Amino acid sequence: MGYSSDLTDKEWEIIEPLLLSQKKKTRPPLWTKRQLLNGIFYQLKNGCNWCDLPKDLPPYSTVFWHYQNWCEDGSLERIETQLHGKVREQVKKNRSGRP
């Protein structure tokens, strides 16, 4: 079951390279980065509490931990900048937003 906030394959192709890899060696992840982002986008779109994420998404503590780390390392800002530029290109505006 998918949600309207879930990433499409085309969206994932754009976003995947913008996420930094984890630097430290840990056990293999139980959840993919795409599943974690789907959890983040679900929460942001619906404005629910983190602990109210549906049970078919990764656990809220895991989603929130990655959200915090991706905010701190600039990954979410890179995603926003990239997507903003692509939207501006589609509507034939200057990519930077400046005249």
A tleap script that builds the chain and sets N, CA, C and O, in Angstrom:
source leaprc.protein.ff14SB
mol = sequence {
  NMET GLY TYR SER SER ASP LEU THR ASP LYS
  GLU TRP GLU ILE ILE GLU PRO LEU LEU LEU
  SER GLN LYS LYS LYS THR ARG PRO PRO LEU
  TRP THR LYS ARG GLN LEU LEU ASN GLY ILE
  PHE TYR GLN LEU LYS ASN GLY CYS ASN TRP
  CYS ASP LEU PRO LYS ASP LEU PRO PRO TYR
  SER THR VAL PHE TRP HIE TYR GLN ASN TRP
  CYS GLU ASP GLY SER LEU GLU ARG ILE GLU
  THR GLN LEU HIE GLY LYS VAL ARG GLU GLN
  VAL LYS LYS ASN ARG SER GLY ARG CPRO
}
set mol.1.N position { 0.836 -1.176 0.000 }
set mol.1.CA position { 0.000 0.000 0.000 }
set mol.1.C position { 0.880 1.239 0.000 }
set mol.1.O position { 1.774 1.374 0.836 }
set mol.2.N position { 0.631 2.128 -0.926 }
set mol.2.CA position { 1.422 3.337 -1.009 }
set mol.2.C position { 0.642 4.553 -0.528 }
set mol.2.O position { -0.579 4.518 -0.378 }
set mol.3.N position { 1.374 5.613 -0.295 }
set mol.3.CA position { 0.785 6.875 0.133 }
set mol.3.C position { 1.077 7.927 -0.924 }
set mol.3.O position { 2.025 7.793 -1.698 }
set mol.4.N position { 0.266 8.964 -0.955 }
set mol.4.CA position { 0.472 10.010 -1.961 }
set mol.4.C position { 1.802 10.733 -1.754 }
set mol.4.O position { 2.298 11.386 -2.672 }
set mol.5.N position { 2.375 10.626 -0.580 }
set mol.5.CA position { 3.660 11.259 -0.292 }
set mol.5.C position { 4.850 10.377 -0.674 }
set mol.5.O position { 5.991 10.832 -0.599 }
set mol.6.N position { 4.613 9.129 -1.081 }
set mol.6.CA position { 5.701 8.220 -1.451 }
set mol.6.C position { 6.416 8.702 -2.710 }
set mol.6.O position { 5.804 9.278 -3.609 }
set mol.7.N position { 7.720 8.455 -2.754 }
set mol.7.CA position { 8.522 8.817 -3.920 }
set mol.7.C position { 8.214 7.903 -5.098 }
set mol.7.O position { 8.062 6.692 -4.938 }
set mol.8.N position { 8.124 8.498 -6.281 }
set mol.8.CA position { 8.014 7.698 -7.496 }
set mol.8.C position { 9.424 7.249 -7.885 }
set mol.8.O position { 10.411 7.738 -7.334 }
set mol.9.N position { 9.513 6.323 -8.827 }
set mol.9.CA position { 10.830 5.869 -9.285 }
set mol.9.C position { 11.630 7.029 -9.881 }
set mol.9.O position { 12.833 7.140 -9.646 }
set mol.10.N position { 10.968 7.882 -10.644 }
set mol.10.CA position { 11.652 9.015 -11.273 }
set mol.10.C position { 12.151 10.001 -10.211 }
set mol.10.O position { 13.267 10.510 -10.318 }
set mol.11.N position { 11.344 10.269 -9.200 }
set mol.11.CA position { 11.756 11.158 -8.112 }
set mol.11.C position { 12.941 10.558 -7.355 }
set mol.11.O position { 13.876 11.271 -6.993 }
set mol.12.N position { 12.899 9.259 -7.121 }
set mol.12.CA position { 13.977 8.587 -6.397 }
set mol.12.C position { 15.282 8.669 -7.182 }
set mol.12.O position { 16.344 8.813 -6.577 }
set mol.13.N position { 15.237 8.582 -8.501 }
set mol.13.CA position { 16.444 8.696 -9.322 }
set mol.13.C position { 17.127 10.040 -9.115 }
set mol.13.O position { 18.355 10.126 -9.122 }
set mol.14.N position { 16.337 11.083 -8.932 }
set mol.14.CA position { 16.888 12.426 -8.723 }
set mol.14.C position { 17.453 12.566 -7.313 }
set mol.14.O position { 18.517 13.154 -7.123 }
set mol.15.N position { 16.748 12.034 -6.339 }
set mol.15.CA position { 17.091 12.253 -4.930 }
set mol.15.C position { 18.192 11.333 -4.415 }
set mol.15.O position { 19.017 11.761 -3.608 }
set mol.16.N position { 18.222 10.105 -4.854 }
set mol.16.CA position { 19.163 9.120 -4.301 }
set mol.16.C position { 20.612 9.595 -4.265 }
set mol.16.O position { 21.260 9.440 -3.230 }
set mol.17.N position { 21.156 10.167 -5.348 }
set mol.17.CA position { 22.563 10.576 -5.291 }
set mol.17.C position { 22.842 11.743 -4.340 }
set mol.17.O position { 23.998 12.008 -4.009 }
set mol.18.N position { 21.800 12.436 -3.904 }
set mol.18.CA position { 21.988 13.597 -3.039 }
set mol.18.C position { 22.117 13.228 -1.566 }
set mol.18.O position { 22.502 14.065 -0.749 }
set mol.19.N position { 21.799 11.982 -1.222 }
set mol.19.CA position { 21.912 11.532 0.174 }
set mol.19.C position { 23.323 11.030 0.432 }
set mol.19.O position { 23.857 10.218 -0.323 }
set mol.20.N position { 23.909 11.519 1.498 }
set mol.20.CA position { 25.256 11.078 1.843 }
set mol.20.C position { 25.214 9.679 2.428 }
set mol.20.O position { 24.260 9.305 3.111 }
set mol.21.N position { 26.257 8.910 2.152 }
set mol.21.CA position { 26.365 7.574 2.737 }
set mol.21.C position { 26.760 7.706 4.197 }
set mol.21.O position { 27.386 8.686 4.602 }
set mol.22.N position { 26.386 6.711 4.973 }
set mol.22.CA position { 26.828 6.708 6.369 }
set mol.22.C position { 28.329 6.461 6.398 }
set mol.22.O position { 28.841 5.608 5.673 }
set mol.23.N position { 29.021 7.201 7.228 }
set mol.23.CA position { 30.477 7.106 7.278 }
set mol.23.C position { 30.963 5.967 8.154 }
set mol.23.O position { 31.996 5.356 7.880 }
set mol.24.N position { 30.216 5.685 9.206 }
set mol.24.CA position { 30.685 4.648 10.117 }
set mol.24.C position { 30.138 3.288 9.700 }
set mol.24.O position { 29.060 3.179 9.114 }
set mol.25.N position { 30.896 2.281 10.012 }
set mol.25.CA position { 30.473 0.913 9.693 }
set mol.25.C position { 29.504 0.436 10.766 }
set mol.25.O position { 29.825 0.426 11.955 }
set mol.26.N position { 28.344 0.052 10.335 }
set mol.26.CA position { 27.344 -0.477 11.256 }
set mol.26.C position { 26.763 -1.732 10.632 }
set mol.26.O position { 27.163 -2.136 9.540 }
set mol.27.N position { 25.842 -2.331 11.315 }
set mol.27.CA position { 25.194 -3.519 10.754 }
set mol.27.C position { 24.371 -3.110 9.527 }
set mol.27.O position { 24.016 -1.940 9.386 }
set mol.28.N position { 24.072 -4.045 8.658 }
set mol.28.CA position { 23.285 -3.705 7.458 }
set mol.28.C position { 21.923 -3.124 7.853 }
set mol.28.O position { 21.295 -3.601 8.798 }
set mol.29.N position { 21.470 -2.102 7.137 }
set mol.29.CA position { 20.204 -1.462 7.503 }
set mol.29.C position { 18.995 -2.369 7.254 }
set mol.29.O position { 18.981 -3.178 6.326 }
set mol.30.N position { 17.995 -2.211 8.100 }
set mol.30.CA position { 16.743 -2.948 7.919 }
set mol.30.C position { 15.817 -2.242 6.935 }
set mol.30.O position { 14.929 -2.858 6.345 }
set mol.31.N position { 16.040 -0.929 6.765 }
set mol.31.CA position { 15.174 -0.106 5.928 }
set mol.31.C position { 16.014 0.596 4.874 }
set mol.31.O position { 17.144 1.005 5.141 }
set mol.32.N position { 15.457 0.736 3.673 }
set mol.32.CA position { 16.171 1.455 2.622 }
set mol.32.C position { 16.040 2.954 2.849 }
set mol.32.O position { 15.150 3.409 3.568 }
set mol.33.N position { 16.927 3.705 2.236 }
set mol.33.CA position { 16.857 5.166 2.328 }
set mol.33.C position { 15.535 5.666 1.738 }
set mol.33.O position { 14.954 6.637 2.223 }
set mol.34.N position { 15.080 5.000 0.707 }
set mol.34.CA position { 13.814 5.398 0.086 }
set mol.34.C position { 12.651 5.207 1.063 }
set mol.34.O position { 11.776 6.068 1.153 }
set mol.35.N position { 12.633 4.105 1.785 }
set mol.35.CA position { 11.574 3.871 2.767 }
set mol.35.C position { 11.636 4.909 3.885 }
set mol.35.O position { 10.603 5.378 4.363 }
set mol.36.N position { 12.840 5.261 4.295 }
set mol.36.CA position { 13.001 6.264 5.339 }
set mol.36.C position { 12.514 7.633 4.861 }
set mol.36.O position { 11.836 8.349 5.598 }
set mol.37.N position { 12.863 7.993 3.626 }
set mol.37.CA position { 12.374 9.261 3.076 }
set mol.37.C position { 10.865 9.254 2.918 }
set mol.37.O position { 10.213 10.272 3.152 }
set mol.38.N position { 10.302 8.121 2.524 }
set mol.38.CA position { 8.844 8.034 2.439 }
set mol.38.C position { 8.211 8.306 3.803 }
set mol.38.O position { 7.165 8.951 3.884 }
set mol.39.N position { 8.833 7.822 4.865 }
set mol.39.CA position { 8.346 8.100 6.219 }
set mol.39.C position { 8.451 9.579 6.567 }
set mol.39.O position { 7.535 10.154 7.156 }
set mol.40.N position { 9.575 10.191 6.198 }
set mol.40.CA position { 9.760 11.624 6.452 }
set mol.40.C position { 8.726 12.434 5.680 }
set mol.40.O position { 8.092 13.332 6.235 }
set mol.41.N position { 8.558 12.116 4.399 }
set mol.41.CA position { 7.608 12.871 3.573 }
set mol.41.C position { 6.168 12.660 4.037 }
set mol.41.O position { 5.348 13.574 3.955 }
set mol.42.N position { 5.863 11.466 4.520 }
set mol.42.CA position { 4.522 11.215 5.055 }
set mol.42.C position { 4.263 12.146 6.239 }
set mol.42.O position { 3.214 12.785 6.321 }
set mol.43.N position { 5.225 12.212 7.146 }
set mol.43.CA position { 5.057 13.047 8.332 }
set mol.43.C position { 4.955 14.517 7.951 }
set mol.43.O position { 4.107 15.233 8.483 }
set mol.44.N position { 5.804 14.975 7.041 }
set mol.44.CA position { 5.787 16.382 6.647 }
set mol.44.C position { 4.492 16.748 5.928 }
set mol.44.O position { 3.952 17.834 6.135 }
set mol.45.N position { 3.999 15.856 5.094 }
set mol.45.CA position { 2.773 16.151 4.347 }
set mol.45.C position { 1.550 16.145 5.253 }
set mol.45.O position { 0.679 17.005 5.124 }
set mol.46.N position { 1.480 15.195 6.157 }
set mol.46.CA position { 0.281 15.026 6.972 }
set mol.46.C position { 0.332 15.753 8.313 }
set mol.46.O position { -0.691 15.883 8.986 }
set mol.47.N position { 1.496 16.220 8.698 }
set mol.47.CA position { 1.622 16.973 9.928 }
set mol.47.C position { 1.322 16.179 11.179 }
set mol.47.O position { 0.951 16.750 12.205 }
set mol.48.N position { 1.476 14.885 11.108 }
set mol.48.CA position { 1.199 14.042 12.279 }
set mol.48.C position { 2.413 14.045 13.204 }
set mol.48.O position { 3.497 14.495 12.831 }
set mol.49.N position { 2.213 13.541 14.404 }
set mol.49.CA position { 3.347 13.323 15.299 }
set mol.49.C position { 4.194 12.201 14.716 }
set mol.49.O position { 3.689 11.316 14.026 }
set mol.50.N position { 5.491 12.253 15.003 }
set mol.50.CA position { 6.376 11.204 14.494 }
set mol.50.C position { 5.893 9.830 14.949 }
set mol.50.O position { 5.961 8.862 14.191 }
set mol.51.N position { 5.409 9.745 16.182 }
set mol.51.CA position { 5.013 8.445 16.714 }
set mol.51.C position { 3.708 7.934 16.100 }
set mol.51.O position { 3.303 6.802 16.366 }
set mol.52.N position { 3.048 8.755 15.282 }
set mol.52.CA position { 1.804 8.339 14.632 }
set mol.52.C position { 2.010 7.858 13.194 }
set mol.52.O position { 1.041 7.717 12.448 }
set mol.53.N position { 3.259 7.605 12.798 }
set mol.53.CA position { 3.495 7.082 11.457 }
set mol.53.C position { 2.804 5.724 11.320 }
set mol.53.O position { 2.772 4.946 12.273 }
set mol.54.N position { 2.250 5.435 10.131 }
set mol.54.CA position { 1.618 4.125 9.932 }
set mol.54.C position { 2.611 2.988 10.172 }
set mol.54.O position { 3.818 3.154 9.995 }
set mol.55.N position { 2.098 1.860 10.569 }
set mol.55.CA position { 2.942 0.719 10.941 }
set mol.55.C position { 3.655 0.076 9.750 }
set mol.55.O position { 4.609 -0.679 9.940 }
set mol.56.N position { 3.198 0.368 8.503 }
set mol.56.CA position { 3.881 -0.210 7.350 }
set mol.56.C position { 5.078 0.642 6.901 }
set mol.56.O position { 5.771 0.278 5.951 }
set mol.57.N position { 5.322 1.766 7.574 }
set mol.57.CA position { 6.518 2.562 7.357 }
set mol.57.C position { 7.545 2.164 8.417 }
set mol.57.O position { 7.190 1.504 9.395 }
set mol.58.N position { 8.812 2.553 8.242 }
set mol.58.CA position { 9.805 2.232 9.276 }
set mol.58.C position { 9.376 2.826 10.630 }
set mol.58.O position { 8.566 3.751 10.672 }
set mol.59.N position { 9.916 2.297 11.724 }
set mol.59.CA position { 9.577 2.826 13.045 }
set mol.59.C position { 9.873 4.328 13.134 }
set mol.59.O position { 10.856 4.813 12.573 }
set mol.60.N position { 9.017 5.043 13.839 }
set mol.60.CA position { 9.153 6.495 13.893 }
set mol.60.C position { 10.493 6.934 14.464 }
set mol.60.O position { 11.038 7.951 14.035 }
set mol.61.N position { 11.035 6.189 15.425 }
set mol.61.CA position { 12.317 6.574 16.011 }
set mol.61.C position { 13.440 6.485 14.965 }
set mol.61.O position { 14.351 7.312 14.961 }
set mol.62.N position { 13.372 5.498 14.096 }
set mol.62.CA position { 14.363 5.341 13.030 }
set mol.62.C position { 14.209 6.442 11.992 }
set mol.62.O position { 15.196 7.029 11.549 }
set mol.63.N position { 12.971 6.720 11.606 }
set mol.63.CA position { 12.705 7.773 10.619 }
set mol.63.C position { 13.175 9.118 11.171 }
set mol.63.O position { 13.844 9.877 10.471 }
set mol.64.N position { 12.827 9.413 12.424 }
set mol.64.CA position { 13.207 10.696 13.015 }
set mol.64.C position { 14.724 10.806 13.164 }
set mol.64.O position { 15.284 11.880 12.942 }
set mol.65.N position { 15.397 9.715 13.536 }
set mol.65.CA position { 16.856 9.739 13.663 }
set mol.65.C position { 17.499 10.106 12.326 }
set mol.65.O position { 18.404 10.939 12.278 }
set mol.66.N position { 17.031 9.483 11.239 }
set mol.66.CA position { 17.582 9.803 9.920 }
set mol.66.C position { 17.228 11.227 9.497 }
set mol.66.O position { 18.046 11.916 8.888 }
set mol.67.N position { 16.022 11.665 9.815 }
set mol.67.CA position { 15.624 13.042 9.513 }
set mol.67.C position { 16.597 14.023 10.168 }
set mol.67.O position { 17.077 14.951 9.517 }
set mol.68.N position { 16.885 13.820 11.442 }
set mol.68.CA position { 17.817 14.703 12.149 }
set mol.68.C position { 19.203 14.682 11.519 }
set mol.68.O position { 19.812 15.734 11.326 }
set mol.69.N position { 19.700 13.504 11.200 }
set mol.69.CA position { 21.035 13.388 10.612 }
set mol.69.C position { 21.098 14.009 9.226 }
set mol.69.O position { 22.077 14.676 8.892 }
set mol.70.N position { 20.064 13.799 8.411 }
set mol.70.CA position { 20.062 14.380 7.069 }
set mol.70.C position { 19.885 15.892 7.115 }
set mol.70.O position { 20.344 16.593 6.213 }
set mol.71.N position { 19.231 16.403 8.144 }
set mol.71.CA position { 19.172 17.860 8.328 }
set mol.71.C position { 20.558 18.390 8.677 }
set mol.71.O position { 21.008 19.389 8.115 }
set mol.72.N position { 21.226 17.723 9.598 }
set mol.72.CA position { 22.543 18.164 10.068 }
set mol.72.C position { 23.618 18.089 8.990 }
set mol.72.O position { 24.472 18.972 8.907 }
set mol.73.N position { 23.587 17.032 8.154 }
set mol.73.CA position { 24.650 16.907 7.141 }
set mol.73.C position { 24.316 17.633 5.837 }
set mol.73.O position { 25.104 17.603 4.892 }
set mol.74.N position { 23.153 18.284 5.784 }
set mol.74.CA position { 22.799 19.086 4.613 }
set mol.74.C position { 22.119 18.322 3.491 }
set mol.74.O position { 21.833 18.898 2.441 }
set mol.75.N position { 21.856 17.044 3.689 }
set mol.75.CA position { 21.241 16.243 2.625 }
set mol.75.C position { 19.854 16.764 2.242 }
set mol.75.O position { 19.534 16.870 1.058 }
set mol.76.N position { 19.039 17.087 3.238 }
set mol.76.CA position { 17.685 17.555 2.927 }
set mol.76.C position { 17.721 18.921 2.244 }
set mol.76.O position { 16.873 19.213 1.401 }
set mol.77.N position { 18.680 19.746 2.595 }
set mol.77.CA position { 18.825 21.041 1.923 }
set mol.77.C position { 19.262 20.849 0.466 }
set mol.77.O position { 18.785 21.553 -0.424 }
set mol.78.N position { 20.176 19.886 0.223 }
set mol.78.CA position { 20.596 19.593 -1.154 }
set mol.78.C position { 19.408 19.120 -1.988 }
set mol.78.O position { 19.254 19.513 -3.144 }
set mol.79.N position { 18.566 18.269 -1.385 }
set mol.79.CA position { 17.381 17.771 -2.098 }
set mol.79.C position { 16.464 18.939 -2.441 }
set mol.79.O position { 15.989 19.043 -3.572 }
set mol.80.N position { 16.211 19.819 -1.472 }
set mol.80.CA position { 15.338 20.963 -1.705 }
set mol.80.C position { 15.892 21.867 -2.812 }
set mol.80.O position { 15.149 22.297 -3.694 }
set mol.81.N position { 17.178 22.148 -2.763 }
set mol.81.CA position { 17.812 23.017 -3.759 }
set mol.81.C position { 17.710 22.407 -5.155 }
set mol.81.O position { 17.371 23.097 -6.116 }
set mol.82.N position { 18.004 21.120 -5.259 }
set mol.82.CA position { 17.951 20.429 -6.549 }
set mol.82.C position { 16.533 20.441 -7.119 }
set mol.82.O position { 16.334 20.756 -8.292 }
set mol.83.N position { 15.553 20.099 -6.290 }
set mol.83.CA position { 14.169 20.046 -6.764 }
set mol.83.C position { 13.649 21.436 -7.101 }
set mol.83.O position { 12.905 21.597 -8.069 }
set mol.84.N position { 14.027 22.436 -6.321 }
set mol.84.CA position { 13.615 23.814 -6.596 }
set mol.84.C position { 14.148 24.256 -7.953 }
set mol.84.O position { 13.428 24.873 -8.738 }
set mol.85.N position { 15.403 23.942 -8.224 }
set mol.85.CA position { 15.994 24.299 -9.519 }
set mol.85.C position { 15.297 23.612 -10.683 }
set mol.85.O position { 15.085 24.226 -11.729 }
set mol.86.N position { 14.941 22.357 -10.514 }
set mol.86.CA position { 14.247 21.620 -11.582 }
set mol.86.C position { 12.861 22.206 -11.845 }
set mol.86.O position { 12.438 22.300 -12.997 }
set mol.87.N position { 12.162 22.594 -10.800 }
set mol.87.CA position { 10.843 23.206 -10.984 }
set mol.87.C position { 10.981 24.539 -11.712 }
set mol.87.O position { 10.193 24.840 -12.608 }
set mol.88.N position { 11.970 25.332 -11.335 }
set mol.88.CA position { 12.174 26.624 -12.003 }
set mol.88.C position { 12.508 26.424 -13.475 }
set mol.88.O position { 12.062 27.203 -14.318 }
set mol.89.N position { 13.286 25.396 -13.798 }
set mol.89.CA position { 13.586 25.102 -15.203 }
set mol.89.C position { 12.308 24.757 -15.959 }
set mol.89.O position { 12.116 25.197 -17.092 }
set mol.90.N position { 11.440 23.973 -15.336 }
set mol.90.CA position { 10.196 23.564 -15.990 }
set mol.90.C position { 9.303 24.751 -16.315 }
set mol.90.O position { 8.607 24.739 -17.330 }
set mol.91.N position { 9.312 25.765 -15.477 }
set mol.91.CA position { 8.471 26.936 -15.734 }
set mol.91.C position { 9.272 28.061 -16.391 }
set mol.91.O position { 8.831 29.208 -16.450 }
set mol.92.N position { 10.456 27.702 -16.879 }
set mol.92.CA position { 11.306 28.622 -17.646 }
set mol.92.C position { 11.725 29.861 -16.849 }
set mol.92.O position { 11.718 30.976 -17.370 }
set mol.93.N position { 12.083 29.654 -15.604 }
set mol.93.CA position { 12.575 30.745 -14.776 }
set mol.93.C position { 14.055 30.529 -14.519 }
set mol.93.O position { 14.565 29.418 -14.670 }
set mol.94.N position { 14.739 31.591 -14.131 }
set mol.94.CA position { 16.150 31.520 -13.787 }
set mol.94.C position { 16.316 30.517 -12.646 }
set mol.94.O position { 15.601 30.599 -11.647 }
set mol.95.N position { 17.244 29.579 -12.782 }
set mol.95.CA position { 17.426 28.498 -11.808 }
set mol.95.C position { 17.693 29.011 -10.393 }
set mol.95.O position { 17.242 28.398 -9.426 }
set mol.96.N position { 18.401 30.099 -10.258 }
set mol.96.CA position { 18.754 30.594 -8.929 }
set mol.96.C position { 17.632 31.412 -8.292 }
set mol.96.O position { 17.664 31.653 -7.085 }
set mol.97.N position { 16.652 31.838 -9.068 }
set mol.97.CA position { 15.586 32.660 -8.518 }
set mol.97.C position { 15.913 34.139 -8.556 }
set mol.97.O position { 15.139 34.965 -8.073 }
set mol.98.N position { 17.076 34.480 -9.138 }
set mol.98.CA position { 17.482 35.884 -9.235 }
set mol.98.C position { 17.302 36.366 -10.671 }
set mol.98.O position { 17.434 35.584 -11.613 }
set mol.99.N position { 17.000 37.658 -10.837 }
set mol.99.CA position { 16.789 38.195 -12.205 }
set mol.99.C position { 18.016 38.162 -13.069 }
set mol.99.O position { 17.969 38.581 -14.225 }
savepdb mol mol.pdb
quit
